[in-house]
Amino acid sequence: MRRREFIVLLGGGLAAWPLFARAPAQTLPLVGFLNSAGGAQFGQQLAAFQQGLGEGGYIEGRTVAVEYRSADGQYDRLRGLAADLVQRKVALIVAAGGTVSARAAMAETTTIPILFMSGFDPVQLGAVAGIRRGVGNATGISLHTIPLAAKRLEFLRELVPGAASLALLTNPNGVVPGIEARDIETATRDAGLRLVVISAGTESDLAPAFAEAVSQGADTLLVSADAFLTSQRVLITALARQHALRGVYPWREFVEVGGLMSYGPRLSDAYRELGRYAGRILKGAAPADLPIQAPRRFELIINLQTAQALGLAVPPLLLARADEVFE
């Protein structure tokens, strides 16, 4: 049930992972789509990107061809996949699935335009010189996921005021787990909580990681905004329920599959804007002339069924602040 209309910088879209473009690639501009996650878990975001392309006049298979490369969560494959796209002489590379994809693409080319989707500060990433402009061949979307982690913790403490210990789930293969952990450590210390950092870089790592969190006394959970972890959202939310860990997540997609609560921008909105930027670059715009985009608003999503299953009563004030409630 929607509590109030939520306006963001971008838009949305629906679809599934597509087939390769059937039109002759040599007659169409060729876009390389480099994804750190797997296509099966990425359908909504990819459809939103295609919608943004369409708004710029580019329809896959008709006026543009797209080559897809997916690392399926194996981040060490990204450099090779990016190199393959460079050899294909693509007109631009869309580095999807987080900072790790952006770094892989930037390591392989300084001339082909790169559009990135980064949860990390793109200035610190080295992709851009400032927020107003890209630099060289890169620009994109910054989702500011690390600063938002502290805000997610605030919402979690409001829902679970008696929490004593927080488990932070990170991907050790990602770019920013250490930076994120330091920020959360400061926030948990200020809140009087004990922090337990757990890691999972493969699907088989997840169950042991949750068992470790429980053995160390964790009673709440915060999940890093990592593309691999997002692709494992069904298993992660199931393990959280199994171990009675009250969790807050970076994206609404976790709540849609049974997660307790999320706070952040809509990924599909951001990917739609990325598609629009791709259209502008295909028409001749330089990445350095396109400002880094960022969401202007964020949404709080609560799953009441999960709250009830965990024995939680959602405070009325928190419920009133929610942008959407699943019942």
Summary of the structure (lengths in Angstrom):
residues: 327
radius of gyration: 19.6
end to end distance: 7.2
largest distance: 62.1
contacts: 1220
relative contact order: 0.17
helix: 43%
strand: 20%
